[in-house]
Amino acid sequence: MDLICIILAAGLSERFKSEHTNIEKQFYLINKISILEICIENFTKLNFVNKIFIVVSETRYNDALKIC
């Protein structure tokens, strides 16, 4: 079975930023790895995933591109 994954990472994380930091949750680092990167790595480990699409805000496109 072929599967296409869509990772939605365009949110502003307003509640997260106000409580923890000034950065969006998807770019928050855990052990020096962003949450977005952790999600991408987990999906790439699945053999039946053929494509992964990542939706990010236009202002964070370059940041997401570096991660990919």
Backbone torsions as a table, in degrees:
resi	resn	phi	psi	omega
1	MET	NA	132.2	177.7
2	ASP	-91.0	141.8	-178.3
3	LEU	-137.4	135.1	174.9
4	ILE	-110.6	129.2	179.9
5	CYS	-105.8	140.4	174.7
6	ILE	-120.1	117.7	178.3
7	ILE	-99.9	116.6	-179.7
8	LEU	-90.0	111.6	-176.2
9	ALA	-135.1	35.8	-177.5
10	ALA	-104.2	2.5	-177.0
11	GLY	-68.3	159.8	-179.8
12	LEU	-87.8	-14.3	178.6
13	SER	54.5	43.9	-175.7
14	GLU	-60.7	-43.9	179.4
15	ARG	-68.5	-40.1	-179.9
16	PHE	-65.0	-45.4	-178.1
17	LYS	-63.8	-38.0	-177.1
18	SER	-69.4	-27.2	-178.1
19	GLU	-93.1	-31.6	-168.9
20	HIS	-116.8	-51.0	-170.7
21	THR	-159.6	-174.8	179.2
22	ASN	-105.5	19.8	-178.4
23	ILE	-118.5	149.3	178.8
24	GLU	-63.5	148.8	-174.8
25	LYS	-57.1	-40.0	-176.8
26	GLN	-65.4	-21.1	179.2
27	PHE	-105.3	3.3	177.2
28	TYR	-67.6	136.9	-176.3
29	LEU	-93.7	133.1	172.2
30	ILE	-122.5	116.7	-175.1
31	ASN	51.6	43.6	176.8
32	LYS	67.6	18.2	177.1
33	ILE	-127.8	132.5	-178.9
34	SER	-71.7	154.4	178.2
35	ILE	-61.0	-36.6	177.1
36	LEU	-61.1	-44.8	179.3
37	GLU	-63.6	-38.7	177.4
38	ILE	-61.2	-44.2	178.5
39	CYS	-62.3	-44.8	179.7
40	ILE	-61.3	-46.1	-179.9
41	GLU	-60.2	-41.6	-179.9
42	ASN	-64.7	-39.5	178.8
43	PHE	-71.3	-34.4	-179.8
44	THR	-70.0	-20.2	177.8
45	LYS	-75.3	-16.2	179.9
46	LEU	-81.9	119.8	-175.1
47	ASN	-65.0	-26.3	-175.4
48	PHE	-90.8	1.2	176.6
49	VAL	-86.9	118.9	-177.5
50	ASN	-92.7	-37.0	-178.0
51	LYS	-140.7	148.7	175.2
52	ILE	-127.7	123.9	175.1
53	PHE	-107.7	136.5	-179.6
54	ILE	-119.8	123.9	179.8
55	VAL	-101.2	119.0	178.7
56	VAL	-131.9	162.0	176.5
57	SER	-70.0	154.3	-178.9
58	GLU	-59.7	-34.5	-178.2
59	THR	-72.4	-21.0	-179.1
60	ARG	-109.2	12.9	-177.8
61	TYR	-57.3	-48.3	-177.7
62	ASN	-64.1	-35.9	177.1
63	ASP	-64.7	-43.2	179.2
64	ALA	-67.7	-37.5	179.7
65	LEU	-62.2	-38.8	177.1
66	LYS	-62.8	-37.6	-179.9
67	ILE	-69.0	-39.7	-177.8
68	CYS	-70.6	NA	NA
